[in-house]
Amino acid sequence: MPLTTIKSSNIKDSEIKNADISPTASITESKIAGLDASQITTNAFNIGVLGFKMAVSDGLTIFNLVDGVVDEFNDESGIDTGENSNAAYDATSDFYSNISTGDYPGSPYIVSDFTNPQNPSTYTAPPTATAVDLLVVGGGGGGSDGHPSYAGGGGGAGGLIFLENLPVTGGATYSVTVGEGGEGKGYPGSGIADDGTDTTFVYSPSVNIIGEGGGGAGYTSGTQRPGGSGGGLSNQPPVGTTGGSGTQASNHPVTGISDSEGTPYPNSPPSFSAEGSEQVGSFGNNAAGPQGYGFGGGGAGSANFTQPHPQNLLLGANGGEGLDYNIVDGSTAVGYAGGGGSGFSSYVGEGGEGDEGGRSGGELNSKPGVANTGGGGSAGNAAEGGDGADGRVVVAVSQHTVSNTSMTLVSDTFTASTTPSTARIVVFAELPDGTSDFTVSATRDNTNYNNITLTDEGYAAGSSGTKIFTGSTPLTGAAPGQPQVQVRWKIVGSSLSGNNKIHGVALQWK
């Protein structure tokens, strides 16, 4: 009867040889108990480090070396960074390579501009992008009309966030939703204008970058509308002493995000999103009738401005200032998130500065905020308030990876106790094209470098091409006087392709 089941009792020591196991047998990770497959690459690299140290130690026997230095590149010490060129240090994995991160050139200027609040969209980072400049502006609040006898209030601007060198992953996608401007309101009716809606850039599953919608203009005291920037008030009795509060920083702070240098972004510095621009002071005088002033909406750059008109007290206040950015084309400044002006007859407040991010009412006519700036709508007298402007998201590539075709890596100078006659080098590296594109040399006078021919020691970690190379050379340069002599090494690559990584270098001498 043929044997159909193999029991442990059927297997004797040394009777199953390696040749008896098919090299094509399918052995999955699940069939190997206790194996952490994620550690295979790490362990292979650690074996390479051990091989690197063994190669260094071997040199002590071969040459009876009296001194030397080993650098496994746990940090940037031991390298003359001032003489390097195109050799970028990767602090995460501790190596130097010809792949670096640099500023994206200004031409062409890659920009993705999102302006349609009815069409949620997606931003896809270019494959080589590593960081972007990001502008996020919420929709502006609408303006209101107070009454034929009173100045109406201006709408608050949308909250504004501008981040420079925000890290991104090349090829990754990010969801974008543009906020809509609030509708202006007129008299008679509620007179309370609509708030703008939020603009959102989804940076990660846990981080949404949000420009809050601006507050709509209020009708009278008690109807103040908070928002990214606060909405203004009419001077319709009873007159309020404050407009709506700016709540961008408190409702949607920027937290847990750092720039490409690892520096955390502040929540709300003065040049960033201001304080949402709460109306301060009381130019309404807490009084009814023609002695009061209407409130302009807050802007991203400041609270609204309420300086009285020198000729007539029946004017409305200016909207708060917006902020200027040239992100769209890299050169032309455009104003965003200006507050809407308050208006009374022909005596009107102006829209917030910043290319008129919000416009004023005038001659009985209100005006909307400038399209896609997040500006607040202005007020008008005996006219419906202007609509707030829709928001915007602008993304421009600021940094990207650069695959350099050449690189130079130079060590600091090391001190030998006596004049060295021979140098030996050990290089632990991943070189896609081998050593053919590299020259390696050493010097004892910091001027004359002696070339070293490298030999592949035969170690390779998997398919990554991580190898150990060794070589030696006589040192012929004129050495300085005794007892101390300066020695150093240099590695120069040319016509490089792919990612060439130098993990460690040892220089030894006798």
C-alpha positions in Angstrom: 0.0 0.0 0.0 1.5 3.3 -1.0 2.3 5.8 1.8 -0.1 8.7 1.7 0.6 10.4 5.0 4.0 11.3 6.3 4.2 11.4 10.1 7.0 12.7 12.2 7.9 9.1 13.0 8.6 8.5 9.3 11.2 11.2 9.2 14.7 10.4 10.4 17.5 12.9 10.9 19.7 13.6 7.8 17.5 11.7 5.5 15.9 14.8 3.8 18.5 16.8 1.9 18.3 20.3 0.5 18.1 18.8 -3.0 15.0 16.9 -2.1 13.0 20.2 -1.7 11.8 21.8 -4.9 13.2 25.3 -5.4 9.9 26.2 -6.9 7.9 25.2 -3.9 5.4 27.8 -2.8 6.1 28.7 0.8 4.1 31.7 1.9 4.8 33.9 4.9 1.8 32.4 6.7 3.5 29.0 6.6 6.5 30.2 8.5 5.5 30.6 12.1 7.0 33.5 14.0 8.6 35.2 11.0 8.3 39.0 10.9 8.5 39.5 7.1 8.8 43.3 7.6 12.2 42.8 9.2 13.7 40.9 6.3 15.0 44.0 4.5 16.1 45.6 7.8 18.0 42.5 8.8 19.6 42.2 5.4 20.8 45.8 5.7 22.1 45.1 9.2 24.1 42.2 7.9 25.5 44.6 5.3 26.6 47.0 8.1 28.3 44.0 9.8 30.1 43.2 6.6 31.2 46.8 6.3 32.7 46.7 9.8 34.4 43.3 9.0 35.9 44.8 5.9 37.2 47.7 7.9 38.7 45.3 10.5 40.3 43.3 7.7 42.3 46.3 6.7 44.0 46.4 10.2 45.5 42.9 9.5 46.4 43.5 5.8 48.3 46.7 6.3 49.0 46.8 10.0 47.3 50.2 10.0 47.9 52.5 12.8 45.0 54.9 12.4 41.7 55.5 10.6 38.1 56.7 10.9 34.8 55.0 10.2 31.6 56.8 9.4 28.4 54.9 9.0 26.6 58.2 8.5 24.4 58.2 11.6 24.5 62.0 11.1 26.3 64.6 9.0 29.4 64.7 11.1 32.6 63.7 9.3 31.5 65.3 6.1 32.6 68.6 4.7 29.2 69.9 3.7 30.7 73.1 2.3 32.6 71.2 -0.4 29.8 68.8 -1.3 27.8 69.2 -4.4 24.5 67.5 -5.2 25.0 65.2 -2.3 21.9 65.2 -0.2 21.7 63.7 3.3 18.7 61.6 4.2 18.3 61.9 7.9 15.6 59.2 8.1 17.7 56.4 6.6 21.2 57.9 7.2 22.8 58.0 3.7 24.0 60.5 1.1 22.6 60.3 -2.4 22.4 62.2 -5.7 18.6 62.6 -5.2 18.0 66.0 -3.5 15.1 68.3 -2.8 15.2 71.8 -4.3 13.1 74.8 -4.9 10.8 74.4 -7.9 11.8 76.7 -10.7 9.6 79.7 -11.3 9.0 78.9 -14.9 6.9 77.1 -15.7 5.0 77.8 -12.5 2.7 74.8 -11.8 -0.6 76.0 -10.3 -3.9 74.3 -9.6 -6.6 76.9 -9.0 -10.0 75.8 -7.6 -12.8 78.4 -7.8 -16.1 76.5 -8.3 -18.1 76.0 -5.1 -20.5 73.7 -6.9 -17.9 71.2 -8.0 -15.9 69.5 -5.2 -12.6 68.4 -6.8 -9.3 66.7 -6.2 -5.7 68.0 -6.3 -3.1 65.5 -7.5 0.5 66.4 -6.6 3.0 66.0 -9.5 5.1 62.9 -9.2 8.3 64.8 -8.2 6.6 67.3 -5.9 7.7 67.3 -2.2 6.2 70.6 -1.0 3.6 73.2 -2.1 2.5 76.7 -1.2 -1.2 76.5 -0.3 -3.8 79.3 -0.2 -7.3 78.5 1.3 -10.0 81.2 1.5 -13.5 80.7 2.8 -16.5 82.3 1.1 -17.3 85.9 2.1 -20.3 86.9 4.0 -23.1 88.9 2.4 -23.8 92.6 3.0 -27.1 94.0 4.3 -29.2 97.1 3.8 -30.2 98.8 7.0 -33.0 101.2 6.1 -33.5 104.1 3.8 -32.4 106.3 6.7 -29.5 104.2 7.9 -26.2 102.8 6.7 -26.2 99.1 6.1 -23.5 96.7 7.3 -20.7 95.1 5.2 -20.1 91.4 5.1 -17.1 89.8 6.8 -14.4 88.2 4.6 -13.8 84.5 4.5 -11.1 83.1 6.8 -7.7 82.9 5.0 -4.9 80.4 5.5 -1.6 80.6 3.6 1.0 77.9 4.1 4.5 77.9 2.5 6.3 74.6 1.8 3.6 72.3 3.0 5.0 68.8 2.5 3.1 66.6 0.0 3.6 63.1 -1.4 4.3 63.0 -5.2 1.3 61.5 -7.0 -1.0 61.7 -3.9 -4.5 63.1 -4.1 -6.1 65.7 -1.8 -9.8 66.5 -1.7 -10.9 70.2 -2.3 -14.2 71.9 -1.5 -14.6 75.6 -2.3 -16.8 77.7 0.0 -19.7 79.8 -1.4 -20.2 83.5 -0.8 -23.2 84.4 1.4 -26.3 86.1 -0.1 -26.8 89.8 0.6 -30.1 90.9 2.2 -32.2 94.0 1.9 -34.8 96.1 3.6 -37.6 95.3 4.4 -37.1 91.8 5.6 -34.8 90.2 8.1 -31.9 92.2 6.9 -29.5 89.6 8.2 -27.2 88.5 5.4 -26.1 84.9 4.8 -22.8 83.7 6.0 -20.2 82.4 3.6 -19.5 78.7 3.7 -16.2 76.9 4.5 -13.4 76.1 2.1 -11.7 72.8 2.8 -8.4 71.2 1.8 -8.2 67.6 3.1 -4.5 67.2 3.9 -4.7 63.9 5.6 -7.4 61.6 7.2 -7.0 63.5 10.4 -6.1 67.0 9.2 -8.5 69.4 7.3 -7.2 72.8 6.4 -10.3 75.0 6.5 -10.9 78.7 5.6 -14.1 79.5 7.5 -16.9 81.2 5.8 -17.2 85.0 6.6 -20.0 86.3 8.8 -23.0 87.9 7.1 -23.8 91.5 7.9 -26.2 92.0 10.8 -29.3 94.2 10.8 -29.2 95.8 14.2 -27.8 95.2 17.7 -28.0 91.5 18.6 -27.7 90.3 15.1 -23.9 90.3 14.8 -22.6 87.3 12.8 -19.3 85.7 13.6 -17.3 84.0 10.9 -13.8 83.7 9.4 -13.9 87.4 9.7 -16.8 89.0 11.5 -19.8 90.6 9.7 -20.6 94.3 10.1 -23.7 95.9 11.5 -26.2 98.5 10.3 -26.7 101.6 12.4 -30.4 100.8 12.4 -31.6 101.4 16.0 -30.9 99.9 18.5 -27.3 100.5 17.5 -24.7 97.9 18.5 -21.2 98.7 19.7 -19.4 95.7 18.1 -19.7 93.7 14.9 -19.4 90.0 14.5 -16.3 88.3 15.9 -13.6 86.7 13.7 -13.5 83.0 14.6 -11.1 81.5 12.0 -8.3 80.8 14.5 -10.5 79.5 17.3 -12.7 77.3 15.2 -10.2 76.0 12.7 -6.7 76.3 14.1 -3.7 75.1 12.2 -2.2 72.4 14.4 -0.1 69.3 14.0 1.3 70.5 10.6 4.9 71.3 9.9 6.7 72.8 6.9 9.3 70.9 4.8 12.0 71.8 7.4 10.0 70.3 10.2 9.0 73.6 11.8 5.4 73.6 13.0 3.1 76.2 11.5 1.8 78.8 13.9 -1.9 78.9 14.3 -2.5 82.6 13.5 0.4 85.0 13.2 -0.4 88.6 12.1 0.5 88.0 8.5 -1.3 84.7 8.4 -5.0 85.0 9.1 -5.2 87.9 11.5 -7.7 87.4 14.2 -10.6 87.1 11.9 -11.0 90.8 12.4 -13.4 91.6 15.1 -14.9 95.1 15.0 -13.5 97.1 17.8 -14.5 100.5 19.1 -18.0 102.0 18.8 -18.3 104.6 16.1 -22.0 103.8 16.2 -21.9 106.0 19.4 -24.5 103.7 20.9 -27.0 106.1 19.4 -29.9 105.9 17.0 -30.7 107.9 14.0 -28.3 109.9 11.8 -25.5 110.2 14.4 -24.5 106.5 14.0 -22.2 104.8 11.6 -22.6 101.5 9.9 -20.0 98.8 10.4 -17.8 97.5 7.6 -17.1 93.7 7.6 -13.8 92.4 9.1 -11.0 91.4 6.7 -8.2 88.8 6.9 -5.6 91.4 7.5 -7.4 93.7 10.0 -10.6 94.7 11.7 -12.8 97.1 9.8 -11.9 100.7 9.6 -14.3 103.3 11.1 -12.6 106.7 10.6 -15.3 109.4 10.2 -15.8 111.1 6.9 -14.5 114.7 7.3 -17.6 116.2 5.6 -20.5 114.0 6.6 -21.3 111.8 9.5 -23.7 109.7 7.6 -21.1 107.5 5.9 -20.5 103.9 6.3 -17.3 102.4 7.6 -14.5 100.8 5.4 -14.2 97.1 5.3 -11.3 95.4 7.0 -8.1 95.0 5.0 -7.4 91.9 3.0 -4.0 90.2 2.3 -2.0 90.1 -1.0 -0.4 87.0 -2.4 1.3 86.3 -5.8 0.7 82.5 -5.6 -1.3 82.3 -8.9 1.6 83.3 -11.2 4.5 83.8 -8.9 4.7 87.6 -9.6 1.4 89.4 -9.7 0.0 90.3 -6.2 -3.8 89.7 -5.8 -5.8 90.7 -2.8 -7.9 88.2 -0.9 -10.4 88.3 1.9 -11.1 92.0 2.2 -14.2 93.0 4.3 -17.2 94.6 2.7 -17.8 98.3 3.2 -20.8 99.8 4.9 -22.8 102.3 2.9 -25.2 105.3 3.3 -26.3 107.2 0.2 -23.3 108.5 -1.7 -21.2 108.6 1.4 -19.8 105.1 1.6 -17.1 103.1 3.1 -14.6 101.5 0.8 -14.0 97.8 0.5 -11.1 96.3 2.3 -7.7 96.9 0.9 -6.1 94.0 -1.0 -7.2 94.7 -4.6 -10.6 95.5 -3.2 -11.2 92.1 -1.7 -14.6 93.5 -0.7 -16.2 96.5 -2.4 -18.2 99.3 -0.9 -21.7 100.2 -1.6 -22.4 103.6 -3.2 -24.9 105.8 -4.8 -27.7 103.7 -3.4 -26.1 100.5 -4.9 -24.3 97.7 -3.2 -21.6 95.7 -4.8 -20.5 92.1 -4.4 -17.1 91.0 -3.3 -14.5 90.5 -6.1 -15.0 87.1 -7.6 -13.2 84.2 -5.8 -11.3 86.4 -3.3 -13.5 85.5 -0.3 -14.3 89.2 0.0 -17.4 90.3 1.9 -20.3 91.9 0.1 -20.9 95.6 0.7 -23.9 97.3 2.0 -26.1 99.8 0.2 -28.6 102.4 1.4 -32.2 101.5 0.2 -30.7 98.6 -1.8 -30.1 94.9 -1.1 -26.7 94.2 0.2 -24.1 92.7 -2.1 -23.3 89.0 -2.1 -20.1 87.8 -0.6 -17.4 86.4 -3.0 -16.9 82.7 -3.4 -13.8 81.3 -1.8 -10.7 79.7 -3.4 -8.0 77.1 -3.2 -4.7 77.7 -4.9 -1.9 75.1 -4.9 1.6 75.8 -6.3 4.5 73.4 -6.3 7.3 75.0 -4.3 9.8 72.1 -3.9 10.5 68.9 -5.8 13.0 66.1 -6.0 16.0 66.6 -8.3 17.8 63.6 -9.8 21.3 65.0 -10.1 23.6 63.4 -12.8 26.7 64.2 -10.7 27.6 64.4 -7.0 30.7 65.1 -4.9 31.0 63.9 -1.4 34.1 65.0 0.6 35.1 64.1 4.1 36.4 66.5 6.8 40.1 66.4 7.4 41.3 63.7 9.9 44.6 63.9 11.8 47.2 61.2 11.4 49.8 60.9 14.2 52.6 60.2 11.7 53.0 60.8 8.0 50.8 58.1 6.2 52.3 56.4 3.2 49.2 54.2 2.3 45.5 54.8 2.5 42.7 52.1 2.3 39.0 52.9 1.8 35.9 50.8 2.5 32.7 52.0 0.9 29.2 50.7 1.9 26.9 51.8 -0.9 24.0 51.2 -3.4 25.3 52.0 -6.9 22.8 51.1 -9.6 25.6 51.2 -12.3 28.3 49.8 -10.1 31.5 51.8 -9.7 31.9 52.7 -13.3 30.5 56.2 -12.8 32.5 57.0 -9.6 36.1 58.0 -8.9 37.4 57.6 -5.3 40.6 59.2 -4.0 42.4 60.1 -0.8 44.9 62.8 0.1 47.5 63.6 2.8 48.2 67.2 1.9 44.6 68.4 1.3 45.5 69.2 -2.3 46.8 66.2 -4.3 44.3 63.4 -4.4 45.5 59.8 -5.2 43.0 57.7 -7.1 41.7 54.5 -5.6 40.4 51.5 -7.7 37.5 49.9 -5.9 37.0 46.1 -5.7 33.5 44.6 -5.2 33.8 42.5 -2.1 30.8 40.4 -3.2 28.2 41.3 -0.6 24.8 42.2 -1.9 21.6 42.7 0.2 18.8 41.3 -1.8 17.9 43.1 -5.0 18.8 46.6 -3.7 22.4 46.3 -4.8 23.8 47.3 -1.4 27.5 46.3 -1.7 30.8 46.7 0.0 33.8 48.0 -2.0 37.4 48.3 -1.0 40.6 49.7 -2.4 44.0 51.2 -1.5 46.6 53.6 -2.8 50.0 55.1 -2.0 49.8 58.6 -0.8 52.2 60.8 -2.8 51.4 64.4 -2.0 53.9 66.5 0.0 52.9 66.0 3.6 53.0 68.8 6.1 55.5 68.7 8.9 55.4 66.3 11.8 53.9 65.2 14.0 50.4 65.8 12.7 49.2 65.2 9.1 45.7 65.9 7.6 44.1 63.2 5.5 40.7 63.0 3.9 38.8 61.1 1.1 36.7 62.2 -1.9 34.0 60.4 -3.9 32.9 61.9 -7.2 30.1 60.6 -9.4 29.3 61.6 -13.0 26.8 60.5 -15.6 24.7 59.1 -12.8 21.3 57.5 -13.2 18.9 56.3 -10.6 19.4 56.7 -6.9 23.0 56.3 -5.8 23.3 55.9 -2.0 26.5 56.1 0.1 25.7 54.5 3.4 29.2 54.6 5.0 32.8 55.2 4.3 35.9 54.2 6.2 39.4 55.6 5.6 42.4 53.9 7.1 46.1 54.7 6.8 49.5 53.5 7.8 
